[in-house]
């Protein structure tokens, strides 16, 4: 009975003490968050309550359980196993708490930077770097925690010592086997810190137009205009050419081609385009132009140039300009639309073809020379 009471006191006291510690830490973080609203650090640190509770509880139980455990009986036989389980919980909780704390600090720093900066391209670059840094930290902490957990088992410790002598060969074999994975890993770092592509950039890869939605250490996700997700290895962007429409700024210039008849009043079309763009909400006002860029026996090609703040607005502006020009020409100048001639061509004198040719005149007969004989007399 005494053993049960001591175990109950040990477990209950440890749980209560851990709850009190976490509650006090949460109240302090809430108070600091209210005093310093300019930074979200303290509010983000409140998400560490659960891993902090696990760490404190595992540490207290590991300290109090050997004192409360009986010296004989089933509990005494499993005391070492219980101690190892508590140690594993402590290692796992510590890794969890470390990742949450680093994430809170990094996200708080990014939020403060985003509040001061107005450069959207720089913000996307920093966001990409922050995301990859967090993934690297999570992987590194997870690997260290797993290694620390394996070391607690004597059998794994002996196995690790025996394999240490052949670590060089294992490293070479692993490097050859994971060549593609390692190339993607280094390509991810190159993309993040080389500013090649960032989260939110508009790119064209393999003929697909979309926005970069996620960047990891091994793959990159592009959300296309029709809501599809195209997943590509990050090594694709370091080994093949691709279009980045957001590189150096999101502003873009686009063209609209309209095929018209030779009789099209280009000056009136240019004036109407200027009037329409002044009422177009997606046009950014940076520039526009309209000119005849080509001609053919059947018509001319009119090109309109418009600008917009990003790729989405440029697409909308181009479609609106195309619809407006075609509709305006159909209403105001129907003859300016391209025609397909199916009637036979008329003669220059508006006469049928069989009567258009002039009659062939016979050449006059040359008179015979005077040679002393008649013209009808055959030569000798």
Secondary structure in CASP SS format (residue, H / E / C, confidence):
PFRMAT SS
TARGET T0000
AUTHOR 0000-0000-0000
METHOD secondary structure of the structure
MODEL  1
X C 1.00
X H 1.00
X H 1.00
X H 1.00
X H 1.00
X H 1.00
X H 1.00
X H 1.00
X H 1.00
X H 1.00
X H 1.00
X H 1.00
X H 1.00
X H 1.00
X H 1.00
X H 1.00
X H 1.00
X H 1.00
X H 1.00
X H 1.00
X H 1.00
X H 1.00
X H 1.00
X H 1.00
X H 1.00
X H 1.00
X H 1.00
X H 1.00
X H 1.00
X H 1.00
X H 1.00
X H 1.00
X H 1.00
X H 1.00
X H 1.00
X C 1.00
X C 1.00
X C 1.00
X C 1.00
X C 1.00
X H 1.00
X H 1.00
X H 1.00
X H 1.00
X H 1.00
X H 1.00
X H 1.00
X H 1.00
X H 1.00
X H 1.00
X H 1.00
X H 1.00
X H 1.00
X H 1.00
X H 1.00
X H 1.00
X H 1.00
X H 1.00
X H 1.00
X H 1.00
X H 1.00
X H 1.00
X H 1.00
X H 1.00
X H 1.00
X H 1.00
X H 1.00
X H 1.00
X C 1.00
X C 1.00
X C 1.00
X C 1.00
X C 1.00
X H 1.00
X H 1.00
X H 1.00
X H 1.00
X C 1.00
X H 1.00
X H 1.00
X H 1.00
X H 1.00
X H 1.00
X H 1.00
X H 1.00
X H 1.00
X H 1.00
X H 1.00
X H 1.00
X H 1.00
X H 1.00
X H 1.00
X H 1.00
X H 1.00
X H 1.00
X H 1.00
X H 1.00
X H 1.00
X H 1.00
X H 1.00
X H 1.00
X H 1.00
X H 1.00
X H 1.00
X H 1.00
X H 1.00
X H 1.00
X H 1.00
X H 1.00
X H 1.00
X H 1.00
X H 1.00
X H 1.00
X H 1.00
X H 1.00
X H 1.00
X C 1.00
X C 1.00
X C 1.00
X H 1.00
X H 1.00
X H 1.00
X H 1.00
X H 1.00
X H 1.00
X H 1.00
X H 1.00
X H 1.00
X H 1.00
X H 1.00
X H 1.00
X H 1.00
X H 1.00
X H 1.00
X H 1.00
X H 1.00
X H 1.00
X H 1.00
X H 1.00
X H 1.00
X H 1.00
X H 1.00
X H 1.00
X H 1.00
X H 1.00
X H 1.00
X H 1.00
X H 1.00
X H 1.00
X H 1.00
X H 1.00
X C 1.00
X C 1.00
X H 1.00
X H 1.00
X H 1.00
X H 1.00
X H 1.00
X H 1.00
X H 1.00
X H 1.00
X H 1.00
X H 1.00
X H 1.00
X C 1.00
X C 1.00
X H 1.00
X H 1.00
X H 1.00
X H 1.00
X H 1.00
X H 1.00
X H 1.00
X H 1.00
X H 1.00
X H 1.00
X H 1.00
X C 1.00
X H 1.00
X H 1.00
X H 1.00
X H 1.00
X H 1.00
X H 1.00
X H 1.00
X H 1.00
X H 1.00
X H 1.00
X H 1.00
X H 1.00
X H 1.00
X H 1.00
X H 1.00
X H 1.00
X C 1.00
X C 1.00
X C 1.00
X C 1.00
X C 1.00
X C 1.00
X C 1.00
X E 1.00
X E 1.00
X E 1.00
X E 1.00
X C 1.00
X C 1.00
X E 1.00
X E 1.00
X E 1.00
X E 1.00
X E 1.00
X E 1.00
X E 1.00
X E 1.00
X C 1.00
X C 1.00
X C 1.00
X E 1.00
X E 1.00
X E 1.00
X E 1.00
X E 1.00
X E 1.00
X C 1.00
X C 1.00
X C 1.00
X C 1.00
X E 1.00
X E 1.00
X E 1.00
X E 1.00
X E 1.00
X C 1.00
X C 1.00
X H 1.00
X H 1.00
X H 1.00
X H 1.00
X C 1.00
X C 1.00
X C 1.00
X E 1.00
X E 1.00
X C 1.00
X C 1.00
X C 1.00
X C 1.00
X C 1.00
X C 1.00
X C 1.00
X E 1.00
X E 1.00
X E 1.00
X E 1.00
X E 1.00
X E 1.00
X E 1.00
X E 1.00
X E 1.00
X C 1.00
X C 1.00
X C 1.00
X C 1.00
X C 1.00
X H 1.00
X H 1.00
X H 1.00
X H 1.00
X H 1.00
X H 1.00
X H 1.00
X H 1.00
X H 1.00
X H 1.00
X H 1.00
X H 1.00
X C 1.00
X C 1.00
X C 1.00
X C 1.00
X C 1.00
X C 1.00
X C 1.00
X C 1.00
X C 1.00
X C 1.00
X E 1.00
X E 1.00
X E 1.00
X E 1.00
X E 1.00
X E 1.00
X E 1.00
X E 1.00
X E 1.00
X C 1.00
X C 1.00
X E 1.00
X E 1.00
X E 1.00
X E 1.00
X E 1.00
X E 1.00
X E 1.00
X E 1.00
X E 1.00
X E 1.00
X C 1.00
X C 1.00
X H 1.00
X H 1.00
X H 1.00
X H 1.00
X H 1.00
X H 1.00
X H 1.00
X H 1.00
X H 1.00
X H 1.00
X H 1.00
X H 1.00
X H 1.00
X H 1.00
X H 1.00
X H 1.00
X H 1.00
X H 1.00
X H 1.00
X H 1.00
X H 1.00
X H 1.00
X C 1.00
X H 1.00
X H 1.00
X H 1.00
X E 1.00
X C 1.00
X C 1.00
X C 1.00
X C 1.00
X C 1.00
X C 1.00
X C 1.00
X C 1.00
X C 1.00
X C 1.00
X C 1.00
X C 1.00
X C 1.00
X C 1.00
X C 1.00
X H 1.00
X H 1.00
X H 1.00
X H 1.00
X C 1.00
X C 1.00
X C 1.00
X C 1.00
X C 1.00
X C 1.00
X C 1.00
X C 1.00
X C 1.00
X C 1.00
X C 1.00
X C 1.00
X C 1.00
X C 1.00
X C 1.00
X C 1.00
X C 1.00
X C 1.00
X C 1.00
X C 1.00
X C 1.00
X C 1.00
X C 1.00
X C 1.00
END
